[in-house]
């Protein structure tokens, strides 16, 4: 099994190689990033072709087994070993010591391979140093120090969204889960840096069904105190932070993150209720689910969320029904806590 030190060394060597390619005259990465409004992003370029990185690094003393274990190489059905990342923008994922533990990579949108179009994003597979359930793009040595000083973390879906948030000029630390669902591991990694950092979190996932589900799911991963203070930036449908920067709307993105973000409890209530006909049997079950979730929160969240929930339900349900559901939920929650 390849040691941690060798995986880190292979990642560093691969990054040097990709950075060199990004600086060549025929490189496309810089032009692409500039067109997206992300000029200045430090990125590498994995060249096209089955085996470009692998032979280069084997000449530098790395074995094919080490490159496979580092997630930098893949083995084909015929047994040959080639590059895991081909014709892609390469962005490094670092640990809090600044060491490269993995990569997230965006495919070349101008690729002319119609028979096998590349996946839009490709991330390092699990290795001795990279665990996708804990690693976050943007969480490096510098941002770790900023979080410890009280900076606000912003959690987005992709690395280019994180780079977009970085351009708002606000005192924000953009982090990306690189296409994976937010996990307890991600939150634990933030809490380990600063126990209060999750409570300052702003969530800025894509404004689609998957993003709404991620928002609702997050409630169950947080402490009641964190639910009371975590905020959600609601973007326009089919729009993400990178889109806003590409459209020249930096001010709009900053406003959505800093000034217009709503509480997680509010957004989760609205997202859940929007999925049901509240006058149906299923809607009644959803109402009980939401009221139970609201009732389990701390006093600071409870009063605000109860008011919001009552307001949202007023057009479709009698106030006494809503109030009754809330009382039942709060009583059940209190009894469950042994109070």
N, C-alpha and C positions, 0 to 999 in steps of 0.2 A: 504494500500500500504506500502510495506517495505521501511523504511527510508534508506537514503544514508549510514548512519553510520552502520546500521545493514548489508547492502550488503557488505560493506568494511570489517566488522568483520567476516562475513561468508567466504569471500574470503581468509582472513588471516588464518582462522582456517582450511580451506580446504588445503591451501598450506602447513601448518604444517603437516597435515595428509599425504599428498602425498610425502613430503620430507622424512618423517619417512619411508614410504614404499620403497622409492628409496634406502634407506640404508640397507634394509634387505638382508639376504644371498641369497634369491631366486630372487632378483630383476634383471631385464634384461636391464634396461635403461642405466646403466653405460657402459655395454659391447657394447650396440648398438652405443652409442655416440662415444666410443673409436674406433669402427670399421669404423665410418664415419670421423675419424680424428678430432673429436670435444671433446676430453677428456677435462674435467674441466668445461664443460657447467653446470651451476647450473639448475638442473631439478628435477621434482618430478615424481612419478609414480602412476597413478590411477590404482588400482588393478582390475582384471577381476571380473565379477559378477554383477548381477542386482542392488544390494543395499548393498554397503559397506560404502561409505561416508555418505549417508543419515542417517542411524541409529547411526553412530558415532557422527555426529554433532547434531542430535536431543537430544542425551544424554548430550550434552554440552550446551543445552538451546536454540538451534535454532529450529524454527517450520518448518514444511514441506512447508508452504506458503512462508516463508522467503527464503528457499533454492530454491524454484521454481522461485521466483522473482530475485534471484541472478544468475540464469542460471546454478546453480550447480545440479539441479534435474530436472527430467522430469516425467510426469504423463502418465502411460500406458492406453490403451483402457479400461482395467478392473478397472481403478481407482487407482491402486497402484502407489506409488511414488518411483522412483529409481534414480540411479546416471546418470547424463548427460554424464560424462566422464568415460569410462571403458576400462581397459587394454591399457593405453596410456601414452606416455611421456607428462608431463605437464610443460609448460613454462609460466611464469607469464607475463602479460602485465600491466605495471605500469603507474602512472601519474607522473607529474613533481615534486610531493612531495614524491615520492617513495611508494605510496600506491598501492596495487594490485587492479586493476579495472576489470580484466578479465583474461582469459587464452586462449592460443592456444595450441592445443594438436595433436600430431602425433600418429596414430594407430600403434599397434604392427605388424610389417611386418611378424612375425613368427606365427601370429594367425592361428589356425587350424579350425576356424569356416568357412567352405566352403559354408554353406547355407546362411550366412549373413556376407560377408567380410566387415570389417570396412572401413569407408571413410578414406582416407589417412590423411586428416587434419580435425579437428573440432574446431570451435571457440566459445567463449561465445556468447550467443544471446544478443540482446539489453537489457540493464538493466538501473537502475537509475544512474549508474556510468560509464557504458560502451557504447560508441557509435562507431560502427565500421567505420563510415565515418570520424571520427576524430582521433581515437586511433591508435597509431603505436607501434609495438613491438620494444623495445629498447629505447624508449623515456622516460627515467626516470630522477630522480633528478641529477644524476652524468652526464649523457649525455647532459642534458639541460645546465648545467654549461659549458661544453666543447663547445657546439654550440655558447653560448654567447661569448666565447673567440675566436671564429673564426674557429672551427673545420669544416671539410667537411662532410656533411651528404651523405650517400649512401643509396638509396632506392631500396630494393629488394622485392621479392614476398613472401618469407616464412621465418619463424623464424630461421630455420637451415641455410638458406642462410645468414641471418644476423650474425649468430654465425661464419660462415665461413669467412665472411669479417673481423670480429673481429680478426681473426688469421693472417691477412696479415702483421701486425706490423706497418701499416701506421696510420697516424693521421686522422682516419676516424671514423665517427659515423654511424654504420650500423642500419638501420631501416627497418621494414617490415610492409607492409599493410595487412599481414595475409590473403592472398587469395582474397582480395577485390580490386576492381579497385581504382586507385589513384583518390582522390576526392579533390574538393576545400577545404573541411574541413581539410584534411591532410595537405595541403599546408598552410592553415591559422594557423594551430597549430604550424607549423615551423616558420612562419612569426611572430607569437606572441612572440616566444622565442627570435628571432633575425630577424629583417626585411630583412637582407641581406642573411639569411641562405639558402633560396630557390635558390638564384642566384649561390650559391656554389655547388648545388646539382649534384651528379652523379647518373644516373639511371642505374641499373644493373638487368633488368628483364630477364626472360628466353628468349633464342634465338629461339622463335617460332612465329607463326602467331599472337597469342594472345599478345605476348610481343611486337611485332612490332606495333600492333594496339594501345597498351597502350602508346607506345612512341609517336605515331602521335597524339593521343588524348591529351597528356600532353601539346602540343603546345598551344591549345586553353584555357588551364587553367592558363597559365603563363602571366606575363606582358612582353612587348617587351624587356625590359632590362634583364629580367630573361632568356628569350629565347636565348639571345645573349651569355649567360655564362653557362647555364646548359649543362652538358656533358653526353654522353651515352657510357657505357662500352659494347662493342660488343663481346659477348662470342661465342664460337663455337656452331653450331647447336646441339640441344638436350642436352645442357650442362648448368648447373647453377653454382653459386658460391660454393654450397655445394659439387657438383660433383668434382670440381677442387681440393678442399681440400681433399676429400676422395682419389683422385688419387695421392696425394702428390705433387700437382702443386701449392703450395702457391705462389711461385715467379711469375708464369704465371698469377695468379689472381691479384696479386698486380700490375703487369705491365698493365693488361687490365684496371684496375681502375685508376691508377695514371698517367701512361705514354701514354697509347694508346687510351683513351677515346676520342671520336669525339664530335663535337658540335651537339646539339639537332637539329638545323636547317638542317645540312647535313644529318643526319640519317633519319629525317622525310621526306626529299626530296627523298632520295634513296628508302625508304620503300614504299612511295606512287607511285613513277614511276615504281617500280618493279611489281606493281599489274596490269599494263595496257599495252596494245599494243598502243604505242603512235602515230601510224599512223592511228588508227581507230577513229571513232567519239567519242567513250568513252574516248579514250586516249587524244583527244583534250580537252575534258571537264576536265579531270584530270590535264592536263597541265595548264589550266586556273585557276583551284583551287589551284594548287601549287604556281604558280606565284603570285596569289593574296595574299596567305599566306606569301610568301617571301616579297612582296612589303609592307606589313603592319608592317614589323619589323623596329626597330630603325636603324639609319645609320650604326652603327657598325656591325650589323647582315646583313644588306641589301647588302653591297658590297661583303662580303665573300660568302653569300648564292647565290647571282646572279652569281658570278664566278663559283661556284660549280655546279649550275643548268645548266648553259651554257655548261660546260664541260661534264656533264652527258648526255645532249641531243644531243651533237654534232654528235654521230654516227648514229642517227636516224632521226634528223630533221635539215633542213637548218638553218644556223646561223641567217639569216635575219628573219626567222619565230620566232625563239626563242627571238631574240632581240625585235621584234615587240610585242610579247606577254608580255615581261617584261615592255616595255614602256607603253603599254595599262594598265597593272596592276598597275604600279607605279602611273600613272596619275589618274586612278580611285581611288586608295587609298588616294592620296593627296587631290582629290576633296571631297572625303567622309569625310575627316578631316576638311573640310572648309578652306583649305589653298589656 
